[in-house]
């Protein structure tokens, strides 16, 4: 039986320079979009995506928030220096996992952490529980 091809994971990182995660989600006007390689072992930047920031002087524009979430809809994770509760709820409701970084972190380091997490999750979900009834 042929092995299933794993779906690529897409990560959006709020970054002003394409190197560091240095933007609050609501203030970000550009996201670096990363995609895992076919084997899921590494990633590559596939584009820089420009959006209109949904936060304007402490006020969130609902339409702008929905537009940013929709623009990142092909991503499984969004990485930002900070993400407010409202934005995190919008992302999560769309099936996107919002993650805040500690301090200013490089995109590469944060993406490696996400890939390590994904590998652990795959391993956990692919290993049957030894006490599990195998006849059911």
N, C-alpha and C positions, 0 to 999 in steps of 0.2 A: 504494500500500500504506500502510495506516495505521501510524503509529509506535507502538511498544510503550509502554505506560504503565509507568513505572519504579515499582518497589516502594518504599514509604516506608522510610526508615532510622530505626530507633529507637535511642536512646542513653539509657542509665541513668547518672545522675551522683550519686555519694555526697555528699550535702550536708545540713548541719543547718539551713540557712536558705533554700534554694532559689535562692541567688545564687552562692555559691562552692562549689567542690569542696574540702571541708575535712575529709573523713572517710576513715579507713582502711576498706577494703572490709569487713573482718571485724568492725569496730565500728559500721558504719553501720546505723541503724535506719530510715532513710528514703532513698529515691532519687527524684530528679526524673527523670521520663520525658519525653524530648523526641522529637518526630517531625518528619521533614522535610516540607516542603510538597510538593505534587504535582510541581512542576518540579525539586525537589531543590536549590533555590537557597538556601533558608533553613529555619528550624525553629521549632517552637513547643512550649511545655511542654503536655503533654496530661494529666498527672496527677502526684501525689506518692504513691509507693507505699511503704507501711510493711512492714517485715520484722523478724524476730527476728535480731539480730546473731549470727553463728555463732562468733565468738571470745569466749570467756569467760575472762578473766584468763590469757591465753596458751595456753589449751587450746581446740582446735577441736572443736566438736560436729559429727560427720559428718552426722547427720540434718538439723541446722540449716543446714549448708553446702549440702546438696542442696536444701533448701527454698528458700533464697535464690536459688540458681542457677535453679531451676524458676520462681520468681516473676519472674525477669528473662529468662526464656526467649524472650520476643518481641522482645528487644533484640539488635542486632548488635554493640554496643559497650557496655562498662562503663567509666566514668571514675571514678577514685578517687585520693585523695592518695597512697595506697600500697596495694599488693595483694601478699599473700604468695604464695609459690610454689605452695602447695597450692590456694589459692583460684583462682589464675591457671590452674592445670591443670584444675580442675573447670569453669571458665568456657570455656576453649578446647575441652575435650572436648564441650561442649554447643554449639559453634559460635559462641560469643560471644568477641569480641576484648577482652581486658582491657588497659586503658591507664592508666598512672600519670601524673599531672600533675607539673609542676615547681613546687615550692612550692605555695602556695594560689593557685588560678587561678579566674577566674569561669567559670561553666557556659557562658555565651555565647561566651567566647573559645575554650574547649576544643572546643565544638561546631562553631564555625567552622573550627577546625583539622581536625576529623574530616571535615567537608563538603568542605574543600579537598582532603584526601587522597582522598576518594571521587571527586571530579571528575577528579583526575589519573589514578586507576585506570581510570575509564571511558574517558578519552581514550586511555590506553595500550592498553587492550584492544580499542578500536574502530578503531585505526589499523593497517592491514595492513603487514607488513614488506615494504619495497620489493624486497628480494632474494628474497622468497618465491616459489616456483614457483606461479603462478596457475592452472596446468592441473590440478593434483592435487586 
